[in-house]
Amino acid sequence: MRKQSSLIHNHLIMKGQCFSPPMKTATARTWMIGVVESQNMSLLAEPIAKYSQAPGNRGITVMALITTSHVVAHFWDEVIPTEFQLDLYSCAPIRVGELVNSLSVFQPTNIKYKIIDRSDNANYCSNPD
């Protein structure tokens, strides 16, 4: 019999808009380090940031592997205000207020989020087969 995990399995998804998005990958990487620190988490590897020129998806994507999982954000800068989405999965508590504070450098607005419980106790759908 499998022992039930005592770890937290939270998955935060956030979306919003901002008026001053990161336009350089170095800025996005530095910001991501601050995000990880704001969550009292530790980097497993240095953040990676890339700028996409693809029409309809233009903007910066930045990601960090953390010891408790991952953080990824994308900023679509073809529209004003810029749209962004952020995904944080962690086996540690998520500090939403600190995460919102870390976004303040980008002048965010209309922030919405939800936290999904992905623990063994969560209500999962079964495979329809």
MMTF fields as JSON, N, C-alpha, C and O atoms, coordinates in Angstrom:
{
  "mmtfVersion": "1.0.0",
  "mmtfProducer": "UNKNOWN",
  "numBonds": 515,
  "numAtoms": 516,
  "numGroups": 129,
  "numChains": 1,
  "numModels": 1,
  "chainsPerModel": [1],
  "groupsPerChain": [129],
  "chainIdList": ["A"],
  "bondAtomList": [4, 2, 8, 6, 12, 10, 16, 14, 20, 18, 24, 22, 28, 26, 32, 30, 36, 34, 40, 38, 44, 42, 48, 46, 52, 50, 56, 54, 60, 58, 64, 62, 68, 66, 72, 70, 76, 74, 80, 78, 84, 82, 88, 86, 92, 90, 96, 94, 100, 98, 104, 102, 108, 106, 112, 110, 116, 114, 120, 118, 124, 122, 128, 126, 132, 130, 136, 134, 140, 138, 144, 142, 148, 146, 152, 150, 156, 154, 160, 158, 164, 162, 168, 166, 172, 170, 176, 174, 180, 178, 184, 182, 188, 186, 192, 190, 196, 194, 200, 198, 204, 202, 208, 206, 212, 210, 216, 214, 220, 218, 224, 222, 228, 226, 232, 230, 236, 234, 240, 238, 244, 242, 248, 246, 252, 250, 256, 254, 260, 258, 264, 262, 268, 266, 272, 270, 276, 274, 280, 278, 284, 282, 288, 286, 292, 290, 296, 294, 300, 298, 304, 302, 308, 306, 312, 310, 316, 314, 320, 318, 324, 322, 328, 326, 332, 330, 336, 334, 340, 338, 344, 342, 348, 346, 352, 350, 356, 354, 360, 358, 364, 362, 368, 366, 372, 370, 376, 374, 380, 378, 384, 382, 388, 386, 392, 390, 396, 394, 400, 398, 404, 402, 408, 406, 412, 410, 416, 414, 420, 418, 424, 422, 428, 426, 432, 430, 436, 434, 440, 438, 444, 442, 448, 446, 452, 450, 456, 454, 460, 458, 464, 462, 468, 466, 472, 470, 476, 474, 480, 478, 484, 482, 488, 486, 492, 490, 496, 494, 500, 498, 504, 502, 508, 506, 512, 510],
  "bondOrderList": [1, 1, 1, 1, 1, 1, 1, 1, 1, 1, 1, 1, 1, 1, 1, 1, 1, 1, 1, 1, 1, 1, 1, 1, 1, 1, 1, 1, 1, 1, 1, 1, 1, 1, 1, 1, 1, 1, 1, 1, 1, 1, 1, 1, 1, 1, 1, 1, 1, 1, 1, 1, 1, 1, 1, 1, 1, 1, 1, 1, 1, 1, 1, 1, 1, 1, 1, 1, 1, 1, 1, 1, 1, 1, 1, 1, 1, 1, 1, 1, 1, 1, 1, 1, 1, 1, 1, 1, 1, 1, 1, 1, 1, 1, 1, 1, 1, 1, 1, 1, 1, 1, 1, 1, 1, 1, 1, 1, 1, 1, 1, 1, 1, 1, 1, 1, 1, 1, 1, 1, 1, 1, 1, 1, 1, 1, 1, 1],
  "groupList": [{"groupName": "MET", "atomNameList": ["N", "CA", "C", "O"], "elementList": ["N", "C", "C", "O"], "formalChargeList": [0, 0, 0, 0], "bondAtomList": [1, 0, 2, 1, 3, 2], "bondOrderList": [1, 1, 2], "singleLetterCode": "M", "chemCompType": "L-PEPTIDE LINKING"}, {"groupName": "ARG", "atomNameList": ["N", "CA", "C", "O"], "elementList": ["N", "C", "C", "O"], "formalChargeList": [0, 0, 0, 0], "bondAtomList": [1, 0, 2, 1, 3, 2], "bondOrderList": [1, 1, 2], "singleLetterCode": "R", "chemCompType": "L-PEPTIDE LINKING"}, {"groupName": "LYS", "atomNameList": ["N", "CA", "C", "O"], "elementList": ["N", "C", "C", "O"], "formalChargeList": [0, 0, 0, 0], "bondAtomList": [1, 0, 2, 1, 3, 2], "bondOrderList": [1, 1, 2], "singleLetterCode": "K", "chemCompType": "L-PEPTIDE LINKING"}, {"groupName": "GLN", "atomNameList": ["N", "CA", "C", "O"], "elementList": ["N", "C", "C", "O"], "formalChargeList": [0, 0, 0, 0], "bondAtomList": [1, 0, 2, 1, 3, 2], "bondOrderList": [1, 1, 2], "singleLetterCode": "Q", "chemCompType": "L-PEPTIDE LINKING"}, {"groupName": "SER", "atomNameList": ["N", "CA", "C", "O"], "elementList": ["N", "C", "C", "O"], "formalChargeList": [0, 0, 0, 0], "bondAtomList": [1, 0, 2, 1, 3, 2], "bondOrderList": [1, 1, 2], "singleLetterCode": "S", "chemCompType": "L-PEPTIDE LINKING"}, {"groupName": "LEU", "atomNameList": ["N", "CA", "C", "O"], "elementList": ["N", "C", "C", "O"], "formalChargeList": [0, 0, 0, 0], "bondAtomList": [1, 0, 2, 1, 3, 2], "bondOrderList": [1, 1, 2], "singleLetterCode": "L", "chemCompType": "L-PEPTIDE LINKING"}, {"groupName": "ILE", "atomNameList": ["N", "CA", "C", "O"], "elementList": ["N", "C", "C", "O"], "formalChargeList": [0, 0, 0, 0], "bondAtomList": [1, 0, 2, 1, 3, 2], "bondOrderList": [1, 1, 2], "singleLetterCode": "I", "chemCompType": "L-PEPTIDE LINKING"}, {"groupName": "HIS", "atomNameList": ["N", "CA", "C", "O"], "elementList": ["N", "C", "C", "O"], "formalChargeList": [0, 0, 0, 0], "bondAtomList": [1, 0, 2, 1, 3, 2], "bondOrderList": [1, 1, 2], "singleLetterCode": "H", "chemCompType": "L-PEPTIDE LINKING"}, {"groupName": "ASN", "atomNameList": ["N", "CA", "C", "O"], "elementList": ["N", "C", "C", "O"], "formalChargeList": [0, 0, 0, 0], "bondAtomList": [1, 0, 2, 1, 3, 2], "bondOrderList": [1, 1, 2], "singleLetterCode": "N", "chemCompType": "L-PEPTIDE LINKING"}, {"groupName": "GLY", "atomNameList": ["N", "CA", "C", "O"], "elementList": ["N", "C", "C", "O"], "formalChargeList": [0, 0, 0, 0], "bondAtomList": [1, 0, 2, 1, 3, 2], "bondOrderList": [1, 1, 2], "singleLetterCode": "G", "chemCompType": "PEPTIDE LINKING"}, {"groupName": "CYS", "atomNameList": ["N", "CA", "C", "O"], "elementList": ["N", "C", "C", "O"], "formalChargeList": [0, 0, 0, 0], "bondAtomList": [1, 0, 2, 1, 3, 2], "bondOrderList": [1, 1, 2], "singleLetterCode": "C", "chemCompType": "L-PEPTIDE LINKING"}, {"groupName": "PHE", "atomNameList": ["N", "CA", "C", "O"], "elementList": ["N", "C", "C", "O"], "formalChargeList": [0, 0, 0, 0], "bondAtomList": [1, 0, 2, 1, 3, 2], "bondOrderList": [1, 1, 2], "singleLetterCode": "F", "chemCompType": "L-PEPTIDE LINKING"}, {"groupName": "PRO", "atomNameList": ["N", "CA", "C", "O"], "elementList": ["N", "C", "C", "O"], "formalChargeList": [0, 0, 0, 0], "bondAtomList": [1, 0, 2, 1, 3, 2], "bondOrderList": [1, 1, 2], "singleLetterCode": "P", "chemCompType": "L-PEPTIDE LINKING"}, {"groupName": "THR", "atomNameList": ["N", "CA", "C", "O"], "elementList": ["N", "C", "C", "O"], "formalChargeList": [0, 0, 0, 0], "bondAtomList": [1, 0, 2, 1, 3, 2], "bondOrderList": [1, 1, 2], "singleLetterCode": "T", "chemCompType": "L-PEPTIDE LINKING"}, {"groupName": "ALA", "atomNameList": ["N", "CA", "C", "O"], "elementList": ["N", "C", "C", "O"], "formalChargeList": [0, 0, 0, 0], "bondAtomList": [1, 0, 2, 1, 3, 2], "bondOrderList": [1, 1, 2], "singleLetterCode": "A", "chemCompType": "L-PEPTIDE LINKING"}, {"groupName": "TRP", "atomNameList": ["N", "CA", "C", "O"], "elementList": ["N", "C", "C", "O"], "formalChargeList": [0, 0, 0, 0], "bondAtomList": [1, 0, 2, 1, 3, 2], "bondOrderList": [1, 1, 2], "singleLetterCode": "W", "chemCompType": "L-PEPTIDE LINKING"}, {"groupName": "VAL", "atomNameList": ["N", "CA", "C", "O"], "elementList": ["N", "C", "C", "O"], "formalChargeList": [0, 0, 0, 0], "bondAtomList": [1, 0, 2, 1, 3, 2], "bondOrderList": [1, 1, 2], "singleLetterCode": "V", "chemCompType": "L-PEPTIDE LINKING"}, {"groupName": "GLU", "atomNameList": ["N", "CA", "C", "O"], "elementList": ["N", "C", "C", "O"], "formalChargeList": [0, 0, 0, 0], "bondAtomList": [1, 0, 2, 1, 3, 2], "bondOrderList": [1, 1, 2], "singleLetterCode": "E", "chemCompType": "L-PEPTIDE LINKING"}, {"groupName": "TYR", "atomNameList": ["N", "CA", "C", "O"], "elementList": ["N", "C", "C", "O"], "formalChargeList": [0, 0, 0, 0], "bondAtomList": [1, 0, 2, 1, 3, 2], "bondOrderList": [1, 1, 2], "singleLetterCode": "Y", "chemCompType": "L-PEPTIDE LINKING"}, {"groupName": "ASP", "atomNameList": ["N", "CA", "C", "O"], "elementList": ["N", "C", "C", "O"], "formalChargeList": [0, 0, 0, 0], "bondAtomList": [1, 0, 2, 1, 3, 2], "bondOrderList": [1, 1, 2], "singleLetterCode": "D", "chemCompType": "L-PEPTIDE LINKING"}],
  "groupTypeList": [0, 1, 2, 3, 4, 4, 5, 6, 7, 8, 7, 5, 6, 0, 2, 9, 3, 10, 11, 4, 12, 12, 0, 2, 13, 14, 13, 14, 1, 13, 15, 0, 6, 9, 16, 16, 17, 4, 3, 8, 0, 4, 5, 5, 14, 17, 12, 6, 14, 2, 18, 4, 3, 14, 12, 9, 8, 1, 9, 6, 13, 16, 0, 14, 5, 6, 13, 13, 4, 7, 16, 16, 14, 7, 11, 15, 19, 17, 16, 6, 12, 13, 17, 11, 3, 5, 19, 5, 18, 4, 10, 14, 12, 6, 1, 16, 9, 17, 5, 16, 8, 4, 5, 4, 16, 11, 3, 12, 13, 8, 6, 2, 18, 2, 6, 6, 19, 1, 4, 19, 8, 14, 8, 18, 10, 4, 8, 12, 19],
  "groupIdList": [1, 2, 3, 4, 5, 6, 7, 8, 9, 10, 11, 12, 13, 14, 15, 16, 17, 18, 19, 20, 21, 22, 23, 24, 25, 26, 27, 28, 29, 30, 31, 32, 33, 34, 35, 36, 37, 38, 39, 40, 41, 42, 43, 44, 45, 46, 47, 48, 49, 50, 51, 52, 53, 54, 55, 56, 57, 58, 59, 60, 61, 62, 63, 64, 65, 66, 67, 68, 69, 70, 71, 72, 73, 74, 75, 76, 77, 78, 79, 80, 81, 82, 83, 84, 85, 86, 87, 88, 89, 90, 91, 92, 93, 94, 95, 96, 97, 98, 99, 100, 101, 102, 103, 104, 105, 106, 107, 108, 109, 110, 111, 112, 113, 114, 115, 116, 117, 118, 119, 120, 121, 122, 123, 124, 125, 126, 127, 128, 129],
  "secStructList": [7, 7, 7, 7, 7, 7, 1, 7, 7, 3, 3, 3, 3, 3, 3, 3, 3, 3, 1, 1, 7, 7, 7, 1, 2, 2, 2, 2, 2, 2, 2, 2, 2, 2, 2, 2, 2, 2, 6, 6, 7, 7, 5, 1, 1, 7, 7, 3, 3, 3, 3, 3, 7, 7, 6, 6, 1, 7, 3, 3, 3, 3, 3, 3, 3, 3, 6, 6, 3, 3, 3, 3, 3, 3, 3, 3, 6, 6, 1, 1, 1, 3, 3, 3, 3, 3, 3, 3, 3, 3, 1, 1, 7, 7, 7, 2, 2, 2, 2, 2, 2, 2, 2, 4, 4, 4, 7, 3, 3, 3, 3, 3, 3, 3, 3, 3, 3, 7, 1, 6, 6, 1, 7, 7, 7, 7, 7, 7, 7],
  "xCoordList": [0.843, 0.0, 0.89, 1.86, 0.557, 1.329, 1.039, -0.119, 2.088, 1.938, 1.458, 1.974, 0.49, -0.012, 1.022, 1.586, 1.261, 2.25, 1.746, 0.562, 2.674, 2.321, 2.667, 2.471, 3.187, 3.541, 2.29, 1.242, 2.429, 1.391, 1.583, 2.717, 0.5, 0.596, -0.321, -1.442, 0.167, -0.617, -0.14, 1.056, -1.099, -0.817, -1.562, -2.788, -0.81, -1.397, -1.344, -0.303, -2.465, -2.486, -2.994, -3.981, -2.304, -2.606, -2.605, -1.829, -3.477, -3.485, -3.785, -4.367, -3.389, -3.636, -3.083, -2.788, -2.954, -2.407, -1.38, -1.397, -0.487, 0.481, 0.836, 0.722, 1.268, 1.568, 3.056, 3.44, 3.896, 5.34, 5.989, 6.723, 5.712, 6.196, 7.71, 8.332, 8.294, 9.725, 9.93, 9.219, 10.89, 11.175, 12.533, 12.865, 13.299, 14.614, 14.638, 14.092, 15.268, 15.317, 16.085, 15.742, 17.116, 17.877, 16.979, 17.075, 16.119, 15.174, 14.232, 13.96, 13.74, 12.815, 13.496, 12.892, 14.744, 15.464, 15.694, 15.502, 16.102, 16.324, 15.017, 14.995, 13.934, 12.622, 12.242, 11.739, 12.479, 12.107, 12.877, 12.324, 14.126, 14.89, 14.197, 14.09, 13.728, 12.995, 11.685, 11.301, 10.994, 9.751, 10.033, 9.335, 11.053, 11.403, 11.765, 11.324, 12.559, 12.936, 11.717, 11.644, 10.752, 9.557, 8.712, 7.916, 8.887, 8.137, 8.911, 8.454, 10.084, 10.961, 11.277, 11.335, 11.483, 11.809, 13.237, 13.858, 13.749, 15.133, 15.196, 14.48, 16.065, 16.277, 16.981, 17.904, 16.537, 17.217, 18.182, 19.188, 17.857, 18.691, 18.404, 17.356, 19.319, 19.123, 17.918, 17.694, 17.145, 15.996, 16.428, 17.528, 15.534, 15.716, 14.636, 13.477, 15.013, 14.041, 14.328, 15.483, 13.271, 13.387, 12.302, 11.209, 12.635, 11.664, 11.158, 11.945, 9.851, 9.231, 8.776, 8.151, 9.093, 8.63, 7.396, 6.903, 6.899, 5.778, 4.525, 4.098, 3.94, 2.71, 1.629, 1.392, 0.988, -0.047, 0.503, -0.26, 1.809, 2.425, 3.7, 4.545, 3.824, 5.039, 5.176, 4.228, 6.369, 6.644, 7.641, 8.185, 7.862, 8.855, 8.197, 7.147, 8.848, 8.529, 9.734, 10.873, 9.478, 10.561, 10.155, 9.007, 11.121, 10.824, 11.966, 13.13, 11.599, 12.595, 12.198, 11.043, 13.174, 12.993, 13.357, 14.424, 12.47, 12.721, 12.762, 12.294, 13.308, 13.436, 12.083, 11.993, 11.037, 9.698, 8.856, 7.708, 9.375, 8.738, 9.126, 10.262, 8.181, 8.497, 7.666, 6.623, 8.181, 7.463, 7.675, 8.806, 6.591, 6.672, 5.747, 4.639, 6.211, 5.364, 5.559, 6.651, 4.498, 4.585, 3.906, 2.836, 4.537, 4.018, 3.789, 4.748, 2.522, 2.191, 2.22, 1.326, 3.242, 3.409, 2.868, 3.175, 2.075, 1.481, 0.266, -0.198, -0.247, -1.435, -1.074, -0.141, -1.833, -1.65, -2.991, -3.998, -3.031, -1.911, -1.505, -2.302, -0.264, 0.277, -0.472, -0.782, -0.758, -1.373, -0.268, 0.768, -0.508, 0.448, -0.294, -1.429, 0.38, -0.09, 1.101, 2.218, 0.842, 1.895, 1.404, 0.237, 2.302, 2.003, 3.041, 4.239, 2.599, 3.502, 2.99, 1.902, 3.786, 3.453, 4.477, 5.678, 4.01, 4.951, 4.409, 3.204, 5.338, 5.031, 5.235, 5.258, 5.38, 5.505, 4.351, 3.77, 4.019, 2.936, 3.229, 4.371, 2.196, 2.312, 1.884, 0.812, 2.724, 2.475, 1.972, 2.759, 0.654, 0.045, 0.341, 0.657, 0.247, 0.5, 1.895, 2.075, 2.887, 4.266, 4.442, 5.222, 3.716, 3.778, 3.215, 3.807, 2.084, 1.494, 2.456, 2.641, 3.066, 4.037, 5.204, 5.703, 5.643, 6.767, 6.398, 7.274, 5.124, 4.658, 4.561, 4.423, 4.629, 4.408, 5.37, 5.019, 6.548, 7.517, 6.974, 7.431, 6.022, 5.448, 4.135, 3.481, 3.734, 2.485, 1.282, 0.617, 1.01, -0.071, -1.464, -1.634, -2.44, -3.841, -4.652, -4.172, -5.862, -6.792, -6.207, -6.369, -5.54, -4.947, -6.032, -6.832, -6.035, -6.943, -6.105, -5.137, -6.482, -5.739, -6.637, -7.701, -6.185, -6.802, -5.705, -4.678, -5.943, -5.016, -5.739, -6.824, -5.117, -5.684, -4.97, -3.741, -5.741, -5.192, -4.922, -5.852, -3.656, -3.299, -2.799, -2.028, -3.24, -2.844, -3.595, -4.472, -3.238, -3.936, -5.401, -6.218, -5.744, -7.127, -7.978, -9.183, -7.357, -8.097, -9.095, -8.916, -10.145, -11.138, -10.643, -10.678, -10.19, -9.713, -10.765, -11.507, -10.834, -11.691, -10.964, -9.737, -11.701, -11.104, -10.944, -11.614, -10.058, -9.873, -11.196, -11.773, -11.691, -12.994, -13.01, -14.076, -11.868, -11.838, -12.557, -12.611],
  "yCoordList": [-1.179, 0.0, 1.246, 1.326, 2.191, 3.417, 4.373, 4.616, 4.908, 5.888, 7.215, 7.66, 7.84, 9.135, 10.214, 10.266, 11.059, 12.125, 13.22, 13.558, 13.767, 14.89, 16.22, 17.282, 16.158, 17.388, 18.13, 17.533, 19.426, 20.27, 20.188, 20.155, 20.156, 20.155, 21.252, 20.983, 22.497, 23.635, 24.092, 24.133, 24.429, 24.921, 26.251, 26.279, 27.334, 28.661, 29.029, 28.907, 29.476, 30.056, 31.488, 31.747, 32.394, 33.819, 34.452, 34.07, 35.412, 36.187, 37.631, 37.939, 38.496, 39.911, 40.709, 40.176, 41.981, 42.903, 43.776, 43.922, 44.354, 45.283, 46.359, 46.154, 47.509, 48.65, 48.82, 49.619, 48.081, 48.211, 46.82, 46.491, 46.003, 44.621, 44.544, 45.497, 43.416, 43.247, 43.168, 42.436, 43.913, 43.913, 43.278, 43.034, 43.018, 42.385, 41.096, 41.026, 40.08, 38.792, 38.883, 38.194, 39.719, 39.865, 40.419, 39.992, 41.356, 41.911, 40.825, 40.737, 40.004, 38.933, 37.9, 37.422, 37.556, 36.586, 37.133, 36.42, 38.39, 39.009, 39.061, 38.773, 39.427, 39.471, 38.087, 37.965, 37.048, 35.693, 35.254, 34.561, 35.642, 35.338, 35.967, 35.341, 37.201, 37.875, 37.183, 37.118, 36.665, 35.923, 34.706, 34.463, 33.949, 32.748, 33.122, 32.469, 34.162, 34.607, 35.066, 34.824, 35.731, 36.21, 35.063, 35.251, 33.889, 32.715, 31.869, 30.796, 32.351, 31.577, 30.213, 29.208, 30.194, 28.967, 29.074, 30.133, 27.986, 27.952, 27.531, 26.63, 28.198, 27.834, 26.489, 26.2, 25.681, 24.433, 24.685, 23.992, 25.689, 26.111, 27.585, 28.096, 28.253, 29.666, 29.826, 28.973, 30.894, 31.113, 31.26, 31.722, 30.855, 30.984, 31.938, 31.834, 32.864, 33.777, 33.857, 33.923, 33.849, 33.96, 34.902, 34.977, 35.621, 36.523, 35.878, 35.477, 35.781, 35.224, 36.36, 37.32, 36.24, 37.201, 36.684, 37.35, 35.522, 34.904, 35.782, 36.137, 36.132, 36.938, 36.267, 35.065, 37.049, 36.533, 35.949, 35.658, 35.776, 35.224, 35.984, 35.49, 37.198, 37.978, 38.39, 38.872, 38.191, 38.607, 37.68, 36.764, 37.942, 37.197, 36.072, 36.242, 34.917, 33.798, 33.601, 33.579, 33.459, 33.246, 32.098, 32.004, 31.222, 30.078, 29.796, 30.078, 29.231, 28.818, 27.463, 27.226, 26.589, 25.336, 25.615, 26.158, 25.242, 25.451, 24.088, 23.096, 24.041, 22.754, 22.121, 20.906, 22.925, 22.392, 22.284, 21.847, 22.664, 22.44, 23.504, 23.513, 24.422, 25.369, 26.661, 26.715, 27.698, 28.96, 29.352, 29.346, 29.692, 30.114, 31.32, 31.35, 32.305, 33.458, 33.817, 33.662, 34.298, 34.819, 36.176, 36.366, 37.113, 38.47, 38.697, 38.705, 38.884, 39.16, 40.667, 41.37, 41.17, 42.626, 43.252, 44.407, 42.516, 43.082, 43.947, 44.688, 43.857, 44.631, 45.548, 45.279, 46.638, 47.56, 47.645, 47.986, 47.349, 46.886, 45.464, 44.694, 45.136, 43.808, 42.784, 43.028, 41.641, 40.552, 39.641, 39.466, 39.065, 38.093, 36.94, 37.078, 35.808, 34.66, 34.068, 34.047, 33.585, 33.03, 31.712, 31.574, 30.757, 29.42, 29.073, 29.084, 28.766, 28.39, 27.105, 27.068, 26.05, 24.778, 24.547, 24.665, 24.217, 24.034, 23.08, 22.981, 22.388, 21.537, 22.309, 21.717, 23.609, 24.494, 25.504, 25.708, 26.131, 27.129, 28.265, 28.708, 28.721, 29.825, 31.105, 31.172, 32.109, 33.413, 34.375, 35.053, 34.42, 35.182, 36.676, 37.316, 37.24, 38.672, 39.062, 40.087, 38.248, 38.538, 38.386, 39.112, 37.441, 37.255, 38.487, 38.978, 38.975, 40.194, 41.37, 42.164, 41.489, 42.571, 42.493, 43.525, 41.283, 41.152, 41.614, 41.985, 41.594, 42.068, 43.589, 44.14, 44.273, 45.725, 46.488, 47.555, 45.973, 46.616, 46.746, 47.605, 45.915, 45.934, 46.707, 46.7, 47.37, 48.138, 47.274, 47.546, 46.233, 45.307, 45.864, 46.772, 45.288, 45.594, 44.341, 43.437, 44.296, 43.2, 41.816, 40.892, 41.674, 40.385, 39.445, 39.812, 38.243, 37.185, 35.932, 35.704, 35.134, 33.89, 32.838, 33.136, 31.616, 30.52, 29.552, 29.438, 28.863, 27.846, 26.509, 26.333, 25.586, 24.258, 23.292, 23.242, 22.537, 21.503, 20.27, 19.656, 19.911, 18.744, 17.599, 16.752, 17.579, 16.521, 15.231, 15.199, 14.187, 12.908, 13.012, 12.204, 14.02, 14.183, 15.004, 15.147, 15.543, 16.376, 15.529, 14.322, 16.181, 15.503, 15.461, 16.467, 14.308, 14.112, 13.383, 12.562, 13.677, 12.937, 11.66, 11.642, 10.624, 9.367, 9.396, 10.161, 8.565, 8.417, 7.942, 6.968, 8.609, 8.255, 6.917, 6.467, 6.285, 5.009, 3.899, 2.779],
  "zCoordList": [0.0, 0.0, 0.0, 0.754, -0.833, -0.969, 0.173, 0.514, 0.756, 1.834, 1.25, 0.225, 1.882, 1.418, 1.712, 2.805, 0.743, 0.866, 1.799, 1.807, 2.586, 3.458, 2.796, 3.387, 1.558, 0.849, 0.395, 0.151, 0.29, -0.306, -1.817, -2.295, -2.563, -4.027, -4.551, -4.981, -4.514, -4.975, -6.337, -6.623, -7.158, -8.504, -8.667, -8.77, -8.688, -8.861, -10.335, -10.981, -10.85, -12.192, -12.04, -11.351, -12.689, -12.559, -13.944, -14.821, -14.118, -15.356, -15.026, -13.986, -15.909, -15.702, -16.859, -17.929, -16.623, -17.612, -16.918, -15.696, -17.705, -17.119, -18.14, -19.349, -17.628, -18.477, -18.75, -19.605, -18.036, -18.212, -18.188, -17.257, -19.224, -19.214, -19.401, -19.87, -19.036, -19.319, -20.826, -21.515, -21.333, -22.765, -23.073, -24.233, -22.043, -22.204, -21.406, -20.305, -21.964, -21.283, -19.965, -19.004, -19.91, -18.659, -17.552, -16.401, -17.893, -16.916, -16.412, -15.215, -17.325, -16.953, -16.052, -15.092, -16.357, -15.521, -14.113, -13.128, -14.022, -12.71, -11.927, -10.731, -12.596, -11.947, -11.422, -10.305, -12.218, -11.813, -10.569, -9.715, -10.457, -9.242, -8.038, -6.984, -8.192, -7.117, -6.784, -5.617, -7.792, -7.558, -6.685, -5.7, -7.049, -6.29, -4.852, -3.906, -4.694, -3.348, -2.552, -1.347, -3.212, -2.515, -1.969, -1.049, -2.537, -2.113, -1.108, -0.713, -0.693, 0.198, -0.397, 0.312, -1.717, -2.432, -2.949, -2.864, -3.478, -3.955, -5.411, -5.847, -6.154, -7.546, -7.641, -6.88, -8.575, -8.906, -10.063, -10.211, -10.879, -12.009, -12.265, -11.87, -12.913, -13.244, -14.176, -15.035, -14.022, -14.904, -16.363, -16.667, -17.241, -18.681, -19.181, -18.779, -20.052, -20.655, -22.148, -22.569, -22.934, -24.389, -24.889, -24.328, -25.964, -26.585, -27.864, -28.722, -27.987, -29.192, -30.102, -29.651, -31.376, -32.384, -33.127, -34.037, -32.754, -33.466, -33.373, -32.274, -34.517, -34.488, -33.641, -33.758, -32.8, -31.918, -30.625, -29.703, -30.549, -29.342, -28.987, -28.24, -29.537, -29.343, -27.882, -27.262, -27.352, -25.988, -25.319, -25.935, -24.047, -23.268, -22.492, -21.873, -22.544, -21.664, -20.766, -21.234, -19.472, -18.507, -17.599, -17.166, -17.315, -16.467, -15.515, -15.8, -14.372, -13.39, -12.837, -12.482, -12.773, -12.059, -10.611, -10.324, -9.704, -8.286, -7.598, -8.155, -6.419, -5.732, -5.447, -5.27, -5.4, -5.148, -6.414, -6.33, -7.591, -8.889, -9.913, -10.386, -10.273, -11.349, -11.251, -10.599, -11.932, -12.12, -13.582, -14.069, -14.283, -15.681, -15.866, -15.33, -16.624, -16.953, -18.415, -18.961, -19.044, -20.412, -20.448, -19.869, -21.133, -21.312, -22.801, -23.572, -23.226, -24.613, -24.801, -24.329, -25.489, -25.569, -26.851, -27.146, -27.61, -28.833, -28.538, -29.405, -27.327, -26.949, -25.786, -25.029, -25.66, -24.546, -23.816, -24.437, -22.53, -21.729, -22.102, -22.638, -21.812, -22.075, -21.232, -20.065, -21.837, -21.079, -20.558, -21.199, -19.386, -18.866, -18.204, -17.749, -18.166, -17.401, -16.682, -17.2, -15.479, -14.646, -14.071, -13.702, -14.002, -13.508, -12.452, -12.735, -11.249, -10.165, -9.544, -8.97, -9.664, -9.033, -7.948, -8.186, -6.754, -5.664, -4.613, -4.382, -3.991, -2.838, -1.544, -0.464, -1.644, -0.489, -0.551, -1.617, 0.574, 0.56, -0.432, -0.562, -1.119, -2.075, -1.378, -0.777, -1.465, -0.835, -1.915, -2.575, -2.079, -3.178, -3.058, -4.061, -1.866, -1.683, -2.129, -2.786, -1.777, -2.176, -3.684, -4.299, -4.276, -5.725, -6.438, -7.398, -5.969, -6.546, -6.36, -7.282, -5.183, -4.951, -5.927, -6.376, -6.258, -7.187, -8.593, -9.374, -8.914, -10.23, -10.305, -11.397, -9.171, -9.142, -10.052, -10.555, -10.266, -11.153, -12.586, -13.34, -12.959, -14.313, -14.38, -15.423, -13.305, -13.228, -13.624, -14.623, -12.831, -13.192, -12.884, -12.071, -13.561, -13.334, -13.653, -14.337, -13.162, -13.471, -13.176, -13.973, -12.056, -11.7, -11.171, -10.31, -11.702, -11.245, -11.058, -11.782, -10.092, -9.885, -9.267, -8.724, -9.365, -8.633, -8.236, -8.904, -7.146, -6.68, -6.752, -6.197, -7.441, -7.629, -6.69, -6.655, -5.939, -5.061, -5.916, -6.439, -6.058, -6.856, -5.976, -6.427, -4.727, -3.806, -4.123, -4.987, -3.416, -3.576, -3.192, -3.631, -2.361, -1.918, -2.891, -2.688, -3.945, -4.889, -5.677, -5.836, -6.164, -6.991, -8.427, -9.135, -8.844, -10.218, -11.019, -10.479, -12.302, -13.202, -13.618, -13.71, -13.86, -14.32, -15.824, -16.518, -16.319, -17.752, -18.368, -17.886, -19.424, -19.979, -20.728, -21.149, -20.899, -21.642, -20.936, -21.443]
}
